[in-house]
Amino acid sequence: MNHKIMQVGIPRFRFQAGRFNGSSALIAALNAQDFLRRHGNSLSEVLHAVGGNGGLDLFCKADRLMDGLCPDPRSVGEAIRDMRDLLAKADAPEDRHAASLRWHGARLTDLAASLPR
C-alpha cells in the first residue's frame, strides 16, 4: 500500500503592500483575523495593562469586526490602527509587559500597513 501524508495547515497569504484591490484587502483582513485568533489573549492583556478598560474595548471592537468569514478590510484596518496607536502612546513599562508591548506593537504596525485606510 502506498500511503501519502497530507499536511494540513493555515494558509499564509502574502501580497505587495500599498497595492489594494478587493481580494488583496480581504486577504489582509483575513491575516489580521488570524493574528487576533492566535494572539488575542496576550494582546488583550497588554491592551488592558496600558489602556485599562478602554484598551479592552478596542480589542472587543476588533474581535467583533473579525467575527465573520469576510471581515470588512477598511473597518479592520481602522481597528488595528486604533490598537496600534494605543500601544504606541504607552510608556514602555519595565515590567512583565515590556517585551509583549513591543512585539504586539510591531506586529500591529505590520498589519496596519497592509490594510486600506
C-alpha positions as CSV (number, residue, x, y, z in Angstrom):
1,M,0.0,0.0,0.0
2,N,1.2,3.4,-0.9
3,H,0.2,6.0,1.8
4,K,0.7,9.7,1.3
5,I,0.8,12.0,4.3
6,M,-1.1,15.2,3.8
7,Q,-0.1,18.3,5.7
8,V,-2.9,20.4,6.9
9,G,-2.3,24.0,8.0
10,I,-3.5,27.5,7.9
11,P,-2.6,29.2,4.6
12,R,-0.4,32.2,4.7
13,F,-1.1,35.0,2.3
14,R,1.4,37.5,1.2
15,F,1.0,40.4,-1.2
16,Q,2.6,43.6,-2.1
17,A,1.8,46.3,0.5
18,G,0.4,49.5,-0.9
19,R,-1.5,47.9,-3.7
20,F,-5.1,47.4,-2.7
21,N,-7.7,45.7,-4.8
22,G,-10.7,43.8,-3.4
23,S,-9.0,40.5,-3.0
24,S,-5.7,41.7,-1.5
25,A,-7.5,43.9,1.0
26,L,-9.7,40.9,2.0
27,I,-6.6,38.8,2.4
28,A,-5.0,41.4,4.6
29,A,-8.2,41.5,6.8
30,L,-8.0,37.7,7.0
31,N,-4.4,37.9,8.0
32,A,-5.4,40.3,10.8
33,Q,-8.2,37.9,11.8
34,D,-5.7,35.0,12.0
35,F,-3.4,37.2,14.2
36,L,-6.2,38.1,16.5
37,R,-7.2,34.4,16.9
38,R,-3.7,33.2,17.6
39,H,-2.5,36.1,19.8
40,G,-5.7,37.6,21.2
41,N,-5.2,36.5,24.8
42,S,-1.8,38.2,25.1
43,L,-2.9,41.2,23.0
44,S,-5.9,41.8,25.2
45,E,-3.7,41.5,28.3
46,V,-1.3,44.1,27.0
47,L,-4.1,46.5,25.9
48,H,-5.7,46.2,29.3
49,A,-2.3,46.8,31.0
50,V,-1.6,50.0,29.1
51,G,-5.1,51.3,28.4
52,G,-7.4,49.9,31.1
53,N,-11.0,49.2,30.1
54,G,-10.5,51.4,27.0
55,G,-7.9,49.0,25.7
56,L,-10.2,46.1,26.2
57,D,-12.9,47.9,24.4
58,L,-10.6,48.4,21.4
59,F,-9.8,44.7,21.4
60,C,-13.5,43.7,21.7
61,K,-14.4,46.0,18.8
62,A,-11.7,44.4,16.6
63,D,-12.8,40.9,17.7
64,R,-16.4,41.7,16.7
65,L,-15.4,43.1,13.3
66,M,-13.4,40.0,12.5
67,D,-16.0,37.5,13.7
68,G,-17.3,36.6,10.2
69,L,-15.9,34.9,7.2
70,C,-15.4,38.1,5.2
71,P,-14.4,40.9,7.5
72,D,-14.6,44.5,6.1
73,P,-11.0,45.5,5.3
74,R,-11.5,49.2,6.0
75,S,-13.1,48.6,9.4
76,V,-10.5,46.1,10.3
77,G,-7.7,48.5,9.3
78,E,-9.2,51.2,11.5
79,A,-9.5,48.8,14.5
80,I,-5.9,47.6,14.0
81,R,-4.6,51.2,13.8
82,D,-6.5,52.1,16.9
83,M,-4.9,49.3,18.9
84,R,-1.5,50.1,17.4
85,D,-1.9,53.8,18.3
86,L,-2.8,53.0,21.9
87,L,0.3,50.8,22.3
88,A,2.5,53.4,20.6
89,K,1.3,56.1,23.1
90,A,2.0,53.8,26.1
91,D,5.1,54.4,28.2
92,A,7.2,51.3,27.9
93,P,6.8,49.6,31.2
94,E,9.8,48.0,32.7
95,D,7.7,45.1,33.9
96,R,6.4,41.8,32.5
97,H,4.6,43.6,29.7
98,A,7.6,45.4,28.1
99,A,8.6,42.8,25.6
100,S,5.0,41.9,24.8
101,L,4.2,45.6,24.3
102,R,7.0,45.9,21.7
103,W,6.2,42.7,19.9
104,H,2.5,43.3,19.6
105,G,3.1,46.9,18.6
106,A,5.4,45.8,15.8
107,R,3.0,43.2,14.6
108,L,0.0,45.6,14.6
109,T,2.2,48.1,12.7
110,D,2.9,45.4,10.0
111,L,-0.8,44.5,9.8
112,A,-1.9,48.2,9.6
113,A,0.5,48.8,6.7
114,S,-1.2,46.0,4.7
115,L,-4.8,47.2,5.3
116,P,-6.6,50.0,3.5
117,R,-7.4,53.3,5.2
